[in-house]
Structures are given as structure tokens and as C-alpha cells.
Amino acid sequence: LRLCAALGRYWNIRCYWLEGSKWLVSTLSKSTQTPSSAENTARLKALYHDAEIASSLDDFERMITSAKLSLKLAKEGTDRLETAIAGLYVGRALKRQGEHNQAATIMQESLSEFRMLNASYWEAQTYRWLSEILVARGDITIFERISQNLKLARIAGERLTLANSLVGYAGI
């Protein structure tokens, strides 16, 4: 379970969705009757990675189920960062299902939490997804979206987000 939690982002970034999906489905189907807090943490991380991979595979039912289960499990604990991350994945799942207003509300809560926790990587990730909704609603312009994405990506120092932001910036 901890291995799946650790490899989830890797599987998604490297596009090993089928491999990751196989391992996550198999691992998440097993549970213990009295899980430790370490197991609960690993499970909630594996669940939100499962939601992300399910999204990449267009498995919407699994995506929303895993995202909501990760948030439920995160709220049982006390880790504010994990709760905010799980909220981001619920927001992303809702966005993929076309529930933009509900998605925006949840992502804005996560974004606020990331800012309070000074979690620049997650702030950049959340703003990236939230800003798509904000542009569609007319709350911000595309230029504002891309400029802020680029700024946050540079602060976070995460190369994939920075590359995506630069591609968007080059297009305007």
C-alpha cells in the first residue's frame, strides 16, 4: 500500500496508467480490520493517485469514488495537507464530470489551505485546475490565468508544471 502511494505520481507522470491502475486496484481491494494511522495515510494517498490515474483512463466512476474516499479518510485524520490534497482530487473529479461550480468551491478551499501551509507545489497544481474554471466563468482572463500559473510554477520549482505554463505562455 505504501509502495502504491509512493509510486502513484510516478505512474501518472510517466503515463504508466495501466500498470499503476492494476497495482492500485489490486492493493486498494485489500484492507485490514484495524488499520494503523500509517496504513490510513498510505491508503488515502493511494486513493487520490487512483483517482488521478482513473481520470487519465477516463474511468469516471472510479475517479470520483476514489477521490471521495480519499477525502473521507483524510478528514478522519488531522493532517491538513493531506485533506487539502484529497480535496483537490475531488475538485478535479467533479470538474471532469462537468460540475464546475462545486469543483471550484472545493478547489478554492484547498488552494486557501495550501497557501496557509506554504505548500507551493500543491498551490501551483490547484491553481492550474481551478483557473480553467475561472476563465470559463469569466472571472479571470486567459492572460491572467497563464501569468499566475507561470508565477506559481516558478515558485514551486516543479519542472512539469513550469513546462506546461511556458507552453501556455508561448501561445498567448
GROMACS elastic network, one bead per residue, 0.5 to 0.9 nm:
[ bonds ]
;  ai    aj funct       b0    kb
    1     4     6  0.51720   500
    1     5     6  0.62247   500
    1     6     6  0.86418   500
    1    24     6  0.81613   500
    1    27     6  0.60624   500
    1    28     6  0.74235   500
    1    39     6  0.74056   500
    1    42     6  0.60290   500
    1    43     6  0.64355   500
    1    46     6  0.70582   500
    2     6     6  0.61108   500
    2     7     6  0.85640   500
    2    38     6  0.85728   500
    2    39     6  0.74815   500
    2    41     6  0.85716   500
    2    42     6  0.50654   500
    2    43     6  0.75671   500
    2    45     6  0.85215   500
    2    46     6  0.77596   500
    3     6     6  0.50308   500
    3     7     6  0.60355   500
    3     8     6  0.84480   500
    3    42     6  0.83839   500
    3    46     6  0.87800   500
    4     7     6  0.50607   500
    4     8     6  0.57877   500
    4    20     6  0.78346   500
    4    23     6  0.70025   500
    4    24     6  0.62808   500
    4    27     6  0.76814   500
    4    42     6  0.80481   500
    4    43     6  0.87464   500
    4    45     6  0.84023   500
    4    46     6  0.58518   500
    4    49     6  0.84736   500
    5     8     6  0.54897   500
    5     9     6  0.82055   500
    5    24     6  0.85967   500
    5    41     6  0.87881   500
    5    42     6  0.55719   500
    5    43     6  0.71033   500
    5    44     6  0.81040   500
    5    45     6  0.51509   500
    5    47     6  0.80206   500
    5    48     6  0.87572   500
    5    49     6  0.71300   500
    6     9     6  0.72646   500
    6    10     6  0.79532   500
    6    42     6  0.83013   500
    6    45     6  0.80823   500
    6    46     6  0.79242   500
    7    10     6  0.51196   500
    7    11     6  0.61172   500
    7    12     6  0.87089   500
    7    20     6  0.79295   500
    7    46     6  0.86933   500
    7    49     6  0.86841   500
    8    11     6  0.52980   500
    8    12     6  0.64455   500
    8    13     6  0.87895   500
    8    20     6  0.67941   500
    8    24     6  0.83068   500
    8    45     6  0.81376   500
    8    46     6  0.66729   500
    8    48     6  0.85421   500
    8    49     6  0.50445   500
    8    50     6  0.72836   500
    8    52     6  0.85589   500
    8    53     6  0.80421   500
    9    12     6  0.51506   500
    9    13     6  0.60749   500
    9    14     6  0.84638   500
    9    49     6  0.65973   500
    9    52     6  0.86307   500
    9    53     6  0.88980   500
   10    13     6  0.52098   500
   10    14     6  0.59419   500
   10    15     6  0.82366   500
   10    16     6  0.80150   500
   10    20     6  0.88888   500
   11    14     6  0.53743   500
   11    15     6  0.58891   500
   11    17     6  0.59668   500
   11    18     6  0.87161   500
   11    19     6  0.74979   500
   11    20     6  0.55873   500
   11    21     6  0.87422   500
   11    49     6  0.89345   500
   11    53     6  0.79868   500
   12    16     6  0.60847   500
   12    17     6  0.60008   500
   12    20     6  0.77532   500
   12    49     6  0.81089   500
   12    52     6  0.74463   500
   12    53     6  0.61530   500
   12    56     6  0.79746   500
   13    16     6  0.77363   500
   13    17     6  0.90000   500
   13   160     6  0.86681   500
   14    17     6  0.81809   500
   15    18     6  0.83499   500
   15    53     6  0.88623   500
   15    56     6  0.86112   500
   16    19     6  0.54859   500
   16    20     6  0.60599   500
   16    21     6  0.83934   500
   16    53     6  0.88541   500
   17    20     6  0.50959   500
   17    21     6  0.57487   500
   17    22     6  0.84267   500
   17    53     6  0.57742   500
   17    54     6  0.80308   500
   17    56     6  0.71882   500
   17    57     6  0.71231   500
   18    22     6  0.60932   500
   18    23     6  0.86904   500
   18    53     6  0.83776   500
   18    57     6  0.81639   500
   19    22     6  0.52412   500
   19    23     6  0.64243   500
   19    24     6  0.86346   500
   20    23     6  0.52457   500
   20    24     6  0.59489   500
   20    25     6  0.84235   500
   20    49     6  0.89437   500
   20    50     6  0.79651   500
   20    53     6  0.73444   500
   21    24     6  0.51405   500
   21    25     6  0.59158   500
   21    26     6  0.83568   500
   21    50     6  0.67878   500
   21    53     6  0.65707   500
   21    54     6  0.72811   500
   21    57     6  0.89130   500
   22    25     6  0.54480   500
   22    26     6  0.61660   500
   22    27     6  0.85422   500
   23    26     6  0.52155   500
   23    27     6  0.59511   500
   23    28     6  0.83693   500
   24    27     6  0.51210   500
   24    28     6  0.57617   500
   24    29     6  0.83093   500
   24    46     6  0.68378   500
   24    47     6  0.79742   500
   24    49     6  0.83476   500
   24    50     6  0.62493   500
   25    28     6  0.53214   500
   25    29     6  0.61223   500
   25    50     6  0.77954   500
   26    29     6  0.54513   500
   26    30     6  0.71670   500
   27    30     6  0.56368   500
   27    31     6  0.83141   500
   27    46     6  0.87806   500
   28    31     6  0.70905   500
   28    43     6  0.72610   500
   28    46     6  0.76012   500
   28    47     6  0.76087   500
   31    34     6  0.87136   500
   31    35     6  0.77223   500
   32    35     6  0.55744   500
   35    38     6  0.79478   500
   35    39     6  0.57287   500
   35    40     6  0.63444   500
   36    39     6  0.51046   500
   36    40     6  0.62817   500
   36    41     6  0.86694   500
   37    41     6  0.61457   500
   37    42     6  0.85749   500
   37    77     6  0.81695   500
   38    41     6  0.51203   500
   38    42     6  0.61848   500
   38    43     6  0.85182   500
   39    42     6  0.50383   500
   39    43     6  0.59510   500
   39    44     6  0.85830   500
   40    44     6  0.61485   500
   40    45     6  0.86081   500
   40    73     6  0.71847   500
   40    74     6  0.83273   500
   40    77     6  0.85462   500
   41    44     6  0.52981   500
   41    45     6  0.62950   500
   41    46     6  0.85777   500
   41    73     6  0.82047   500
   41    74     6  0.76439   500
   41    77     6  0.84258   500
   41    82     6  0.82684   500
   42    45     6  0.52051   500
   42    46     6  0.60506   500
   42    47     6  0.85114   500
   43    46     6  0.50047   500
   43    47     6  0.60059   500
   43    48     6  0.87293   500
   43    70     6  0.76638   500
   43    73     6  0.82824   500
   44    48     6  0.63435   500
   44    49     6  0.86204   500
   44    66     6  0.87887   500
   44    67     6  0.88424   500
   44    69     6  0.75120   500
   44    71     6  0.74921   500
   44    72     6  0.86369   500
   44    73     6  0.60958   500
   44    74     6  0.64725   500
   44    82     6  0.81461   500
   44    86     6  0.77806   500
   45    48     6  0.53333   500
   45    49     6  0.62175   500
   45    50     6  0.84546   500
   45    70     6  0.70928   500
   45    82     6  0.78872   500
   45    85     6  0.88906   500
   45    86     6  0.80306   500
   46    49     6  0.51086   500
   46    50     6  0.59514   500
   46    51     6  0.86147   500
   46    66     6  0.88442   500
   46    70     6  0.81757   500
   47    51     6  0.62103   500
   47    52     6  0.87056   500
   47    65     6  0.89032   500
   47    66     6  0.51327   500
   47    67     6  0.64142   500
   47    68     6  0.87409   500
   47    69     6  0.70073   500
   47    70     6  0.53219   500
   47    71     6  0.89742   500
   47    86     6  0.86844   500
   48    52     6  0.63150   500
   48    53     6  0.86960   500
   48    63     6  0.85258   500
   48    66     6  0.62473   500
   48    67     6  0.53138   500
   48    68     6  0.85494   500
   48    69     6  0.83565   500
   48    70     6  0.57743   500
   48    71     6  0.83219   500
   48    85     6  0.81248   500
   48    86     6  0.61806   500
   48    89     6  0.62424   500
   48    90     6  0.84098   500
   49    52     6  0.50117   500
   49    53     6  0.61980   500
   49    54     6  0.84305   500
   49    66     6  0.84637   500
   49    67     6  0.84771   500
   49    89     6  0.85941   500
   50    53     6  0.51326   500
   50    54     6  0.58989   500
   50    55     6  0.84068   500
   50    62     6  0.80558   500
   50    63     6  0.70585   500
   50    66     6  0.63670   500
   50    67     6  0.78860   500
   51    54     6  0.50489   500
   51    55     6  0.60895   500
   51    56     6  0.87083   500
   51    59     6  0.88053   500
   51    60     6  0.86411   500
   51    62     6  0.66939   500
   51    64     6  0.66629   500
   51    65     6  0.76297   500
   51    66     6  0.51596   500
   51    67     6  0.53190   500
   51    68     6  0.89315   500
   51    70     6  0.88709   500
   51    89     6  0.70426   500
   51    90     6  0.84247   500
   51    93     6  0.75764   500
   52    55     6  0.50607   500
   52    56     6  0.64125   500
   52    57     6  0.87963   500
   52    63     6  0.67895   500
   52    66     6  0.89188   500
   52    67     6  0.82619   500
   52    89     6  0.72295   500
   52    92     6  0.85256   500
   52    93     6  0.83174   500
   53    57     6  0.63007   500
   53    58     6  0.85829   500
   53    59     6  0.85941   500
   53    63     6  0.77553   500
   54    58     6  0.60283   500
   54    60     6  0.67876   500
   54    61     6  0.84534   500
   54    62     6  0.61615   500
   54    64     6  0.88047   500
   54    66     6  0.87048   500
   55    59     6  0.58741   500
   55    60     6  0.62681   500
   55    62     6  0.82524   500
   55    63     6  0.56150   500
   55    64     6  0.87184   500
   55    92     6  0.88342   500
   55    93     6  0.73863   500
   55    96     6  0.79188   500
   56    59     6  0.77279   500
   57    60     6  0.83775   500
   58    61     6  0.88428   500
   58    63     6  0.81394   500
   59    62     6  0.56439   500
   59    63     6  0.60679   500
   59    64     6  0.88883   500
   60    64     6  0.62266   500
   60    65     6  0.84698   500
   60    93     6  0.76117   500
   60    96     6  0.79048   500
   60    97     6  0.74819   500
   61    64     6  0.55390   500
   61    65     6  0.61343   500
   61    66     6  0.85673   500
   62    65     6  0.50614   500
   62    66     6  0.58863   500
   62    67     6  0.83163   500
   63    66     6  0.54679   500
   63    67     6  0.61129   500
   63    68     6  0.86206   500
   63    89     6  0.88526   500
   63    90     6  0.86178   500
   63    93     6  0.62443   500
   64    67     6  0.50955   500
   64    68     6  0.60153   500
   64    69     6  0.84364   500
   64    89     6  0.85730   500
   64    90     6  0.67091   500
   64    92     6  0.88869   500
   64    93     6  0.54005   500
   64    94     6  0.72115   500
   64    97     6  0.87402   500
   65    68     6  0.53271   500
   65    69     6  0.60869   500
   65    70     6  0.85848   500
   65    90     6  0.89825   500
   66    69     6  0.50853   500
   66    70     6  0.60834   500
   66    71     6  0.86718   500
   66    90     6  0.86016   500
   67    70     6  0.51747   500
   67    71     6  0.63745   500
   67    72     6  0.87276   500
   67    86     6  0.65676   500
   67    87     6  0.78933   500
   67    88     6  0.87656   500
   67    89     6  0.56194   500
   67    91     6  0.85904   500
   67    92     6  0.87444   500
   67    93     6  0.70409   500
   68    71     6  0.51086   500
   68    72     6  0.61412   500
   68    73     6  0.85956   500
   68    86     6  0.78180   500
   68    87     6  0.82443   500
   68    89     6  0.82611   500
   68    90     6  0.59123   500
   68    93     6  0.89453   500
   69    72     6  0.50336   500
   69    73     6  0.61217   500
   69    74     6  0.84715   500
   69    86     6  0.87996   500
   70    73     6  0.51718   500
   70    74     6  0.60063   500
   70    75     6  0.86162   500
   70    83     6  0.83128   500
   70    86     6  0.57146   500
   70    87     6  0.84234   500
   70    89     6  0.85762   500
   70    90     6  0.84702   500
   71    75     6  0.61120   500
   71    76     6  0.87121   500
   71    82     6  0.84172   500
   71    83     6  0.61583   500
   71    84     6  0.83451   500
   71    85     6  0.83332   500
   71    87     6  0.59939   500
   71    89     6  0.84090   500
   71    90     6  0.73323   500
   72    75     6  0.53002   500
   72    76     6  0.66278   500
   72    83     6  0.86093   500
   72    86     6  0.85596   500
   73    76     6  0.52547   500
   73    77     6  0.70037   500
   73    83     6  0.84457   500
   73    86     6  0.89727   500
   74    77     6  0.53988   500
   74    78     6  0.75617   500
   74    79     6  0.72046   500
   74    80     6  0.82421   500
   74    82     6  0.61384   500
   74    84     6  0.85560   500
   74    85     6  0.89925   500
   74    86     6  0.69594   500
   75    78     6  0.70449   500
   75    79     6  0.81669   500
   75    80     6  0.84651   500
   75    82     6  0.87103   500
   75    83     6  0.60363   500
   77    80     6  0.84269   500
   77    82     6  0.88821   500
   77    83     6  0.82715   500
   78    81     6  0.89762   500
   78    82     6  0.86609   500
   78    83     6  0.81926   500
   79    82     6  0.55364   500
   79    83     6  0.63642   500
   79    84     6  0.87996   500
   80    83     6  0.50821   500
   80    84     6  0.61607   500
   80    85     6  0.86337   500
   80   113     6  0.75952   500
   80   114     6  0.89023   500
   80   117     6  0.83443   500
   81    84     6  0.51527   500
   81    85     6  0.61809   500
   81    86     6  0.86154   500
   81   110     6  0.87699   500
   81   113     6  0.75079   500
   81   114     6  0.70894   500
   81   117     6  0.73493   500
   81   119     6  0.81295   500
   82    85     6  0.50013   500
   82    86     6  0.60660   500
   82    87     6  0.84504   500
   83    86     6  0.51511   500
   83    87     6  0.61222   500
   83    88     6  0.87022   500
   83   110     6  0.81214   500
   84    88     6  0.62563   500
   84    89     6  0.88381   500
   84   107     6  0.84784   500
   84   109     6  0.75943   500
   84   111     6  0.77250   500
   84   112     6  0.89048   500
   84   113     6  0.63667   500
   84   114     6  0.70171   500
   84   122     6  0.88618   500
   85    88     6  0.50613   500
   85    89     6  0.65388   500
   85    90     6  0.88272   500
   85   110     6  0.69260   500
   85   114     6  0.85558   500
   85   122     6  0.73656   500
   85   126     6  0.87208   500
   86    89     6  0.51738   500
   86    90     6  0.63408   500
   86    91     6  0.86538   500
   86   110     6  0.85756   500
   87    90     6  0.50445   500
   87    91     6  0.61243   500
   87    92     6  0.85675   500
   87   106     6  0.61645   500
   87   107     6  0.66215   500
   87   109     6  0.79239   500
   87   110     6  0.60223   500
   88    91     6  0.50091   500
   88    92     6  0.61445   500
   88    93     6  0.86294   500
   88   103     6  0.85599   500
   88   106     6  0.69540   500
   88   107     6  0.53195   500
   88   108     6  0.87265   500
   88   109     6  0.86748   500
   88   110     6  0.60241   500
   88   111     6  0.81583   500
   88   122     6  0.88422   500
   88   125     6  0.86777   500
   88   126     6  0.63850   500
   88   129     6  0.87640   500
   89    93     6  0.61181   500
   89    94     6  0.85446   500
   89   107     6  0.84798   500
   90    93     6  0.50688   500
   90    94     6  0.61559   500
   90    95     6  0.85365   500
   90   103     6  0.74004   500
   90   106     6  0.75338   500
   90   107     6  0.82488   500
   91    94     6  0.50880   500
   91    95     6  0.60593   500
   91    96     6  0.86065   500
   91    99     6  0.88251   500
   91   100     6  0.84285   500
   91   102     6  0.74190   500
   91   104     6  0.67421   500
   91   105     6  0.79590   500
   91   106     6  0.55680   500
   91   107     6  0.54662   500
   91   129     6  0.86792   500
   91   130     6  0.84695   500
   92    96     6  0.62092   500
   92    97     6  0.86782   500
   92   103     6  0.66503   500
   92   104     6  0.89437   500
   92   107     6  0.79361   500
   92   126     6  0.89296   500
   92   129     6  0.70576   500
   92   130     6  0.84494   500
   93    96     6  0.51357   500
   93    97     6  0.63894   500
   93    98     6  0.88529   500
   93    99     6  0.87653   500
   93   103     6  0.78094   500
   94    97     6  0.50208   500
   94    98     6  0.63758   500
   94    99     6  0.51749   500
   94   100     6  0.67870   500
   94   101     6  0.89632   500
   94   102     6  0.71047   500
   94   103     6  0.52454   500
   94   104     6  0.89125   500
   95    98     6  0.50624   500
   95    99     6  0.53312   500
   95   100     6  0.50877   500
   95   101     6  0.83680   500
   95   102     6  0.81118   500
   95   103     6  0.54315   500
   95   104     6  0.79480   500
   95   129     6  0.86256   500
   95   130     6  0.89397   500
   95   133     6  0.81142   500
   96    99     6  0.75065   500
   96   100     6  0.83351   500
   97   100     6  0.81432   500
   98   101     6  0.87951   500
   98   103     6  0.86410   500
   99   102     6  0.57530   500
   99   103     6  0.60699   500
   99   104     6  0.86536   500
  100   104     6  0.59327   500
  100   105     6  0.85858   500
  100   133     6  0.64642   500
  101   104     6  0.51097   500
  101   105     6  0.63110   500
  101   106     6  0.88180   500
  101   133     6  0.81386   500
  102   105     6  0.52169   500
  102   106     6  0.64261   500
  102   107     6  0.86584   500
  103   106     6  0.53219   500
  103   107     6  0.60647   500
  103   108     6  0.84897   500
  103   130     6  0.80147   500
  103   133     6  0.85328   500
  104   107     6  0.50774   500
  104   108     6  0.59001   500
  104   109     6  0.85546   500
  104   129     6  0.89423   500
  104   130     6  0.60278   500
  104   131     6  0.88568   500
  104   133     6  0.68365   500
  104   134     6  0.79788   500
  105   108     6  0.52128   500
  105   109     6  0.64002   500
  105   110     6  0.88302   500
  106   109     6  0.51984   500
  106   110     6  0.64007   500
  106   111     6  0.86749   500
  107   111     6  0.59747   500
  107   112     6  0.85646   500
  107   126     6  0.65232   500
  107   127     6  0.80891   500
  107   129     6  0.81817   500
  107   130     6  0.62609   500
  108   112     6  0.61545   500
  108   113     6  0.85778   500
  108   126     6  0.81744   500
  108   127     6  0.84074   500
  108   130     6  0.73722   500
  109   112     6  0.52516   500
  109   113     6  0.63219   500
  109   114     6  0.87482   500
  110   113     6  0.50315   500
  110   114     6  0.61284   500
  110   115     6  0.85994   500
  110   122     6  0.88562   500
  110   123     6  0.82256   500
  110   126     6  0.73913   500
  111   114     6  0.51086   500
  111   115     6  0.62171   500
  111   116     6  0.86870   500
  111   122     6  0.78908   500
  111   123     6  0.57020   500
  111   124     6  0.87242   500
  111   126     6  0.60408   500
  111   127     6  0.69480   500
  111   130     6  0.88000   500
  112   115     6  0.51433   500
  112   116     6  0.62874   500
  112   117     6  0.86752   500
  112   123     6  0.83468   500
  113   116     6  0.50817   500
  113   117     6  0.61376   500
  113   118     6  0.84641   500
  113   119     6  0.85344   500
  113   123     6  0.86762   500
  114   117     6  0.50101   500
  114   118     6  0.58709   500
  114   119     6  0.50005   500
  114   120     6  0.71074   500
  114   121     6  0.87299   500
  114   122     6  0.63867   500
  114   123     6  0.54558   500
  114   126     6  0.87057   500
  115   119     6  0.63011   500
  115   120     6  0.72856   500
  115   122     6  0.88680   500
  115   123     6  0.64889   500
  116   119     6  0.78367   500
  117   120     6  0.85931   500
  118   121     6  0.89276   500
  118   123     6  0.81808   500
  119   122     6  0.56123   500
  119   123     6  0.60849   500
  119   124     6  0.87496   500
  119   156     6  0.83160   500
  120   124     6  0.61130   500
  120   125     6  0.85879   500
  120   152     6  0.71444   500
  120   153     6  0.82352   500
  120   155     6  0.66824   500
  120   157     6  0.86384   500
  121   124     6  0.53093   500
  121   125     6  0.63505   500
  121   126     6  0.87322   500
  121   152     6  0.80329   500
  121   153     6  0.74985   500
  121   155     6  0.80897   500
  121   157     6  0.76522   500
  121   158     6  0.69073   500
  121   161     6  0.89400   500
  122   126     6  0.59692   500
  122   127     6  0.84126   500
  122   156     6  0.83022   500
  123   126     6  0.52074   500
  123   127     6  0.60513   500
  123   128     6  0.84818   500
  123   152     6  0.73297   500
  123   153     6  0.89652   500
  123   156     6  0.82661   500
  124   127     6  0.52699   500
  124   128     6  0.61098   500
  124   129     6  0.89271   500
  124   148     6  0.88169   500
  124   149     6  0.65800   500
  124   150     6  0.86941   500
  124   151     6  0.86079   500
  124   152     6  0.50605   500
  124   153     6  0.57187   500
  124   155     6  0.84280   500
  124   156     6  0.68637   500
  124   161     6  0.76562   500
  125   128     6  0.52147   500
  125   129     6  0.67301   500
  125   130     6  0.87732   500
  125   149     6  0.86762   500
  125   152     6  0.86956   500
  125   153     6  0.83153   500
  125   161     6  0.74692   500
  126   129     6  0.54412   500
  126   130     6  0.60166   500
  126   131     6  0.83263   500
  127   131     6  0.55503   500
  127   132     6  0.84934   500
  127   145     6  0.85795   500
  127   148     6  0.82515   500
  127   149     6  0.68787   500
  127   152     6  0.82875   500
  128   131     6  0.54941   500
  128   132     6  0.69253   500
  128   145     6  0.80135   500
  128   146     6  0.86155   500
  128   148     6  0.87732   500
  128   149     6  0.60500   500
  128   161     6  0.85339   500
  128   165     6  0.88104   500
  129   132     6  0.56282   500
  129   133     6  0.73184   500
  130   133     6  0.54353   500
  130   134     6  0.64125   500
  130   135     6  0.88867   500
  131   135     6  0.60628   500
  131   136     6  0.84635   500
  131   139     6  0.89931   500
  131   140     6  0.78764   500
  131   142     6  0.87189   500
  131   145     6  0.58710   500
  131   146     6  0.86505   500
  131   149     6  0.83753   500
  132   135     6  0.53377   500
  132   136     6  0.63031   500
  132   137     6  0.87611   500
  132   142     6  0.86172   500
  132   145     6  0.77422   500
  133   136     6  0.50429   500
  133   137     6  0.61616   500
  133   138     6  0.85658   500
  133   139     6  0.85785   500
  134   137     6  0.51765   500
  134   138     6  0.61565   500
  134   139     6  0.50471   500
  134   140     6  0.58330   500
  134   141     6  0.82719   500
  134   145     6  0.83209   500
  135   139     6  0.58673   500
  135   140     6  0.51489   500
  135   141     6  0.57245   500
  135   142     6  0.61655   500
  135   144     6  0.88925   500
  135   145     6  0.72617   500
  136   139     6  0.77080   500
  136   140     6  0.84481   500
  136   141     6  0.89489   500
  137   140     6  0.79658   500
  138   141     6  0.68335   500
  140   143     6  0.82133   500
  140   144     6  0.61742   500
  140   145     6  0.67126   500
  141   144     6  0.51449   500
  141   145     6  0.62500   500
  141   146     6  0.87182   500
  142   146     6  0.61364   500
  142   147     6  0.84461   500
  142   172     6  0.82882   500
  143   146     6  0.52587   500
  143   147     6  0.59468   500
  143   148     6  0.84449   500
  143   169     6  0.80082   500
  143   172     6  0.71251   500
  144   147     6  0.51759   500
  144   148     6  0.60261   500
  144   149     6  0.84083   500
  145   148     6  0.53592   500
  145   149     6  0.60505   500
  145   150     6  0.85824   500
  146   150     6  0.60448   500
  146   151     6  0.85415   500
  146   165     6  0.64405   500
  146   166     6  0.83937   500
  146   168     6  0.63043   500
  146   169     6  0.59434   500
  146   172     6  0.85768   500
  147   150     6  0.51647   500
  147   151     6  0.62023   500
  147   152     6  0.87005   500
  147   165     6  0.81499   500
  147   169     6  0.71725   500
  148   152     6  0.60930   500
  148   153     6  0.84081   500
  149   152     6  0.52489   500
  149   153     6  0.59865   500
  149   154     6  0.85626   500
  149   161     6  0.82673   500
  149   162     6  0.81469   500
  149   164     6  0.89694   500
  149   165     6  0.59607   500
  150   153     6  0.50830   500
  150   154     6  0.61575   500
  150   155     6  0.86631   500
  150   161     6  0.82135   500
  150   162     6  0.63529   500
  150   163     6  0.88768   500
  150   164     6  0.85616   500
  150   165     6  0.50388   500
  150   166     6  0.66831   500
  150   168     6  0.87423   500
  150   169     6  0.76730   500
  151   154     6  0.52728   500
  151   155     6  0.63585   500
  151   156     6  0.87221   500
  151   162     6  0.87845   500
  151   165     6  0.87754   500
  152   155     6  0.50675   500
  152   156     6  0.60859   500
  152   157     6  0.84478   500
  152   161     6  0.89327   500
  152   162     6  0.84524   500
  153   156     6  0.50621   500
  153   157     6  0.59376   500
  153   158     6  0.62750   500
  153   159     6  0.77789   500
  153   160     6  0.86826   500
  153   161     6  0.56873   500
  153   163     6  0.86018   500
  153   165     6  0.71970   500
  154   157     6  0.50075   500
  154   158     6  0.73253   500
  154   159     6  0.84932   500
  154   161     6  0.86259   500
  154   162     6  0.62979   500
  155   158     6  0.83166   500
  156   159     6  0.87512   500
  156   161     6  0.87067   500
  156   162     6  0.85854   500
  157   161     6  0.83847   500
  157   162     6  0.72725   500
  158   161     6  0.57996   500
  158   162     6  0.61561   500
  158   163     6  0.87166   500
  159   163     6  0.59121   500
  159   164     6  0.85257   500
  160   163     6  0.50791   500
  160   164     6  0.62232   500
  160   165     6  0.85501   500
  161   164     6  0.51338   500
  161   165     6  0.60953   500
  161   166     6  0.86117   500
  162   165     6  0.50262   500
  162   166     6  0.61317   500
  162   167     6  0.86441   500
  163   166     6  0.51274   500
  163   167     6  0.62358   500
  163   168     6  0.86579   500
  164   167     6  0.51987   500
  164   168     6  0.63201   500
  164   169     6  0.86493   500
  165   168     6  0.50853   500
  165   169     6  0.60760   500
  165   170     6  0.85990   500
  166   170     6  0.60215   500
  166   171     6  0.85660   500
  167   170     6  0.51605   500
  167   171     6  0.64299   500
  168   171     6  0.51816   500
  168   172     6  0.68509   500
  169   172     6  0.55599   500
